[in-house]
Amino acid sequence: MRKKVIAANWKMNGTLEQANSLLDAFAAAPLNVNENKIAVFAVPAPYLMLAKEKLSGNPYLQVAAQNCYSKKSGAYTGEISVEILKSIGINYVVLGHSERREYFGESNAFLAEKVNISLEYGITPIFCCGEPLEIREAETQNAFVAKQLEESLFHLSAEEISKIIIAYEPIWAIGTGKTASNEQAQEMHLSIRAVLAAKYGDVANEIPILYGGSVKASSAVALFAEPDVDGGLVGGASLVADEFIKIINA
Ligand code: 13P
């Protein structure tokens, strides 16, 4: 059975005071998580250890970095390595978010290197893919996303790819309040799974595929009921404790 995953992406938001109060709320809330259904919190790097500490009482609440660099260590001022992440007990990293691709020029090939080093250190990549509006309007989104997966992931073995979590985030739905319909999400998730299955066979059924883009508590239940939607990657709504608790429990 593939895991259900609800991931929070705080992006570059929240002061220390706000981080403390959000993490305290999540640590104290009754959350419907277990070995098959986990929640992951991608917090800004300065709060990684704090988040680890605050959420340590529940093994199904995990902490993720929002990015990492492609090298093990060295003279790369300002970057964070997977070696550093592993040494503080981080087991997940978000890679290839559309904001990294757009504002920091991260290419599919560069992301392939980050995927490799993450897996080498036993850190699970939450690998983001998704199309911009003009691609959706041209109705070429399936091929666009397939190319992202092929160029960043398809050099992996079946065993390696079985350790990845994929997050489909249509760029036009991120932070816009305009969510993909449940049907659009399911259609793309099925297409992603078919692309994975064509290359890797049955392993495709083990890979969680999350949806991201304006997920709210009010939309989560129906969205997560779609057969190939295995959870969500949530931005804005993950910064509101009550809202995100409802999304986890959906
Ligand atoms: P929003 O939920 O704010 O649309 O952000 C989605 C996202 O980019 C999560 O990574």
Residues whose N, C-alpha, C, O or C-beta is under 5 A from the ligand:
A	BS01	13P	N9 A173 I174 G175 T176 G212 G213 S214 V215 L233 V234 G235 G236 A237
